[in-house]
Amino acid sequence: CYGQQAFAMLSSLAELGRFDVEDFTRRVAEDVGRDSEYEVKGCINESNWPQRSSDVTMPLPGPWRHGSINKFLTNYVVEGKRYPKCGSDDAQIDFACRIVPVVALYAGRPELSHAVEVAIRAIQNTGSAVKFGLAFAKCLELLILGHAETPSAAVLSVVSSLKAADPEDAEAAGLERVLQDLAAMSLPEAALALKPKDHSLLMPLHAACYQASYEEAVENSIRAGGCTASRATLAGALFAAAGGRDVIPRKWITLAPCGAEVEKLAALLVAHRDGLASRRANEALNVPAKLGKDFEIDPQRLMHPQPPNLFNFASYPHHLNQPAVDPQTVAGF
């Protein structure tokens, strides 16, 4: 359900034109809840919903909920908790998958780091998830804004920023391994070298840095085994952020069950991004924004470079293990 979370985020952003944590968490709870395809008959422990029955063997005959989603559903549905208390004590890699649409909308804007953190904590309320999520978000932002031409250049820039803020930064040390001792390894070799103690984000970064194309990054990530859903998704996101829509094989979009819908939602997201940029420029000039009939959605454009407003990494490490921000301030951005 990594992709399901990303789709819920894209749908919410496209419909509202902004990030609303309450709308997003509601969509996730519905998309993977009791009335969804994830409620595989005979596999769920009804007395301890949404956990699987102890006698069920994997793989399930259908989609399945992993750890962070089960904990989120327990908090959100069973116990009625809302942001930030609905977030689980988990740091699996799905947080990076769902923030991709957030970065696409807010790249280059001061709201980005805050929106990314809230989007992560809504499902996984841990400092580790936020730290790695912000690092991945900045990699995407650098590529979207054109301040890095390749995924490896983006990773190098993020490592430099983290080390400038704290020379002993653990996340920087992990990311730096991708550019150094893992550089000559194949994906399977890198996986063996990283498991089990290193964070799963390093594998998709490795795939994006050392594969020749979008297709190779995605296909070889899947062939390598392990957590292929996250690795293929994130490696593909980095390549697409660098090269734009044209790097994605048209046939893949056509074959995807929700490919046409994703394209429509992406076009709406681009329109909202253009709208944010237009309003920002008009506010700076003190000119009323002209939207509506004069505003055209161009689905061919997925990236619109704006003046850089990148993360100040020196500003965030001290608070990441503290309680999340006041939920009253994050209803919408």
N, C-alpha and C positions, 0 to 999 in steps of 0.2 A: 504493500500500500504506500510505498514511497511516491510513486507517480500519482496516486490518488490525492495525496496531500498537495502536491504541486498543482494538480488540476483544480482542486478546490480553491487554492490561492489565486490562480490565474482567473478563474470564474468570478471570484469576489472582486478582485481589482478591476476587471473589465466591466463589471456591472456597475460598480460604485464610483470608479475613477479615483479611488484612494484606498489606503489600507484601513480596514476596520476590524479590529481583533475579535469583536463579538460576532460579526458576520462570518468571519473565517472559521472560528471554532465551531459555530453552529453547523456550517457546511461539512466540516470534517466529521463531526459526530453523526450527522445524517448519512454521509457517504460510506462510512465504514461501520454503521451501527446495526441495531437489531433488524431493521428492514432492508438491509443492503445484501449484496451478493457475498459479503464476507461472513455472513451468518450461515456457515456451512452446516447443513442438517446432520445431526448425529455426532458432531465434532466439538460442540460447545458444552461446557459444564454449566447448566442452567442454575445450579445452586451457588455458583461462583462466577456469574457472568461478568466480563466477556472472556474469561480464561478458557482454554481448551480442556477437554476431558483428559484425564491422566492416561487412559488406555488408547488414545489416538496416536497412530504412527504417522510420521511425516514421509512424503509430502501429503498434504491434504488434497482431496478431490475438488479443489477450487481455491480461490484466493484466501490468504490467511493474514491475520493481524499479528504484527510483531510486538516486541516488548513495550516500546514507548507508547504505541497506540492503545494497547490493552490498559496500561496505567492511566493514560489520558481519559479513556472511556469510563474507567472506574471513577475517576475524579469528577468528570463532567456530567456523566449520565447517572451513575449510581448514587454518587454523593452530592450531586447538584452544585459542584464548585464552579466558579467562573474565574476568568483571568485575574491575577496570575496564578491562583491556587489550583487551577485545572492542569497545569503543566506537570509532567512526570519528572522523577529524579533520574533522568536518562541522558546519555550523550551519544547515542548511535547517529549514524551519518544521515538519517532522513532529514535532519534540520537543514542541511545544505541544499537538498533537493527542492524543498518548498520555498526557499528564499530567492530562487532564481527569478521568478516574476517580480518580486519586490525590487530587486536590483534593476531589472529592466525598466521599471517605472520611475524609480527615484535616483538613478545614477546621476552624480553631479549635483545633487541637492542636499542641503544641510539636514533634511529629515531622514536621510538614508540609514545612518547607523542606528538611530533610535527605532525606526521601523523594523530593521533586521533583527534587532535584539528582541523586540516584542513578538515578532513572528516566530522566533526560536523558542522563547520562554513559554509561549502559549501551549506548546505540546511538550517541550523538554526544558524544564526550568532549572538548568544547571550552568555554572560558570564555564565549564569546559566546552559545552556545546556552543555557548555564545562566543567564546574566544576564537574557536576554530571557524565558526560561522562568519564572524566579522572578517577574518582573514580571507576566507573564500569569497565573500562579498566584495572585498576590495580588489581581488584578482579579476573578478567579473567587471567591476566598475572601470578599472584601468583599461580593459580591453574594449568595453563599450564606448568609452570616451575617446579612444584612440591614443591613450597615453602609454600603451604597451602594444607592440605589434604581434607578439606571440604569447602563448600561455607561459612559457619558461621565463620570458621577460617580465611578465606580471608577477610570477612567483618570486623572482629575484627582487623586484621592487618592494613587495610585501615583506620579505625577509629583512631587507635593509631598514624599512620603517620600524618593524618590531624590535630589531636589535638596537636601533638608535634610541628607542624609548627605554629598553632594558637589555643590556648585552647578555644577560643570562636567561632571557625569555625562552621558556620550554617550547612554545609553539613555533617560534622562529627556528629553534634547533631542529625540530621535526621537519619543518618545511625545507630547511637547508639540506637535509639528507637527500631530498628529491633531486637537487641540483648537483650533489657531490657523489657520495658513495653508491647511490642507487642508479646513477646516470647510465652506466654501462650494462645494467641488468635488463633482462626481459621482464615482461609483466609477471609471469609466474615466479621468477626468481626474486623479484622485488617483493611479491606477496609473502613468500617464505621468510624473507629477511625482516619484514615489518611485523608479521604476526608473532605472538598475540598482543604485544605490549603497546605498539604504536597505533595512533589513531587512524581510522579507516579513510579519512580525507586524503591521506598521502597517496593512496593507490590511484584515485582518479586524476590527481595532479600529475603523477608519473605517466599515466596513460596519455594525458593531454600534451605533456612536454616532449615525449619521445616517439609519438606516432606521426606519420606523414600527412594524414588527412582525417577529416571527420569520420569517414567510413572505417578507416583502420582503427582509430581510437575507440569507437563504439564496438566494432566487431571483435577486436582483439581483447578488449576488456571483458567481453562475455566469454570468449574462449578460455580466458585465464582461470575461470572458475571463481568460487568464493562469492562475495557480495556483489554480483554482477549488476544488479538493478541500480545501486547507487553509483558504482564506478562508471558504467556506461552513460548514465544520465549526466553526471557532472563533467566527465571528459567531453561529452558532446556539447554541453552548455558552454564550456570554455572555448571550444573550436568555433561554435556559432557566434559567440560574442566577438571573437577576433575576426571572423570572415564574413559574417552576415548570413542572411537566409540562403543565399545561393550555395553554400557549402553543404547544406542538408539535401541528400538525394530526394528528388521529387517523388520517386517511386515509393520511398519509405513513408512519406506523408500520406500518399494515396492508400497504401496498405494498412496504415494504422486505423483501428476502428473509430477513433475520435479525431483523426487527422484534420478533417474539414472543419470541425468545430473548434479545434485548437487554433487553426488559422484565423477564423473569424474573431475569436477572443483576442488573439495576438494583435490583430488589426485595431480592435477597440483599445487595447492597452497602449499601442503606439499613438492613437488619437489622444488619449488622456495624457500621455507623456508630452506630446506637442502642446496640449492645452496648458499643462503646468508651466512649460517653458515660456509660452506666450504670455501667461498671466504674470510670471516673474519679470519678464522684460517690460511689460506695460506698467507694472507697479514701480519699477525702477525709473521709468520715464514719466510716471504719473499720468498715464494714458489709459482710458477704459479699454478693457479687453474686448476684442471682436471675435466672438465665437458664434456657433450656431450655423446658419445657412452658409456663411462665408468659410466655414471650416470643413475641409475635405479630408477624408480618411484615405490614405494611400497604403493598402496592405502590402505593397512591395517594400516599404521602408520599415525596417525593424530597429534601426539604430540612428540616433540623432545626437551627435556630439554636442555637448554643452560646455561652458567654461568649467574647469575642474573645481570641485569642492570635495576633496578626498578626505578619508578618515584621518583624524589626528590620533594615532595609536597611543601617544603618551597620555591621552585623556581617559582611556577606558580601563586599564587593568585593575585599578584600585577598587572598582565598584562591581566587578562582574560576579563575585561571590556573595554580594549583598542582595537583599530582597529586590524584586523587580520594581519597576517604576509604578507610580500610582495608576491604577486602572482607569481612574477618571480622566487621565490625561491622554489616553490612547484609544479612545473610541474611534477616532478617525484622524488621518493625517492630511 
